[in-house]
Amino acid sequence: MYFGDFNLSFTNSAFYMTLIVLSIWIFVAGGMRHASAVPGRWQSMVELVYEFISNMLYDTVGPEARRFFPFIFSLFMFILVANLMGMIPYTFTVTSHIIVTFTFAAFIFVTVTILSFYKNGFKFFTMFLPPGVPIFLAPLLVVIEFISYLTRPVSLSVRLFANMMAGHTMLKVIAGFVISLGAATYGIGGIIPLAFITALTGLEVIIAVLQAYVFAILTCIYLNDAYHIQH
Amino acid sequence: MEAEAAKLIGAGLACTALIGAGIGIGNIFGSYLSGALRNPSAADGQRTNLLLGFALAEATGLFGLVIALILLFGF
């Protein structure tokens, strides 16, 4: 589908993103539909996630970052559901495309930089010189800190993307071993890589949750840098 | 040397970044465990830092993997 020069096709990626948003909506709205003071099973699951993100934001940044809670919550839930949905066979992992993760990371980077300028004004630049450093080290250290600041979106996006892609590639390679080893030994040898792939699938589920958590907590840490700049 | 062969060797060499990532991840979890066994009451508070360190160490290894993939499929 082309609108002028823009390719606006409804791709696999777009379809799964819609599915992810829908399933998050069903999870949260369905859980809070008959909200009561004594939560049921579903409602307590929603409250568990809410409190988890809320505690994470309060512990790393503090109560002043309250207005960023919806952003962090939706970011965490989107990445978590995208990663977990990718673990279902025959589905598509949205976060295994670098453009998706890089868009998130670039958005966070721009938000944090603007927020930091808004909060601190030109004191923003003191961030590049940690306190208590001898002044003759400044030319070297400022350059290093500046480069490390600029690589934040790259490292944030590549971490998620590479974890997802490397994990799925590894599963695919070992799934290929099941066929080739099984064909060579009349089906008996295929059991070994099959057992291996079962264990690795469990590991991948852990990684999926962990990477969503790491993405969210790194966002919180970047927000903390913007709110509490070191002088 | 043919360009194709050099590409494959380069991709293999780029994967050696995972050596460092393995050492780093092992170091983080080993240090956490030895610290946690000495003072179990303080262990829960440091779990965030543990996972953060794990993620940062793993990312450096995965950068090497990404370079290998770029070499293999990007050129």
Interface residues (C-beta under 8 A of the other chain):
Chain A: M56 D59 T60 S155 V158 R159 F161 A162 N163 M165 A166 L210 Q211 Y213 V214 I217 L218 I221
Chain B: T48 L51 L52 F54 A55 E58 A59 L62 F63 L65 V66 L69
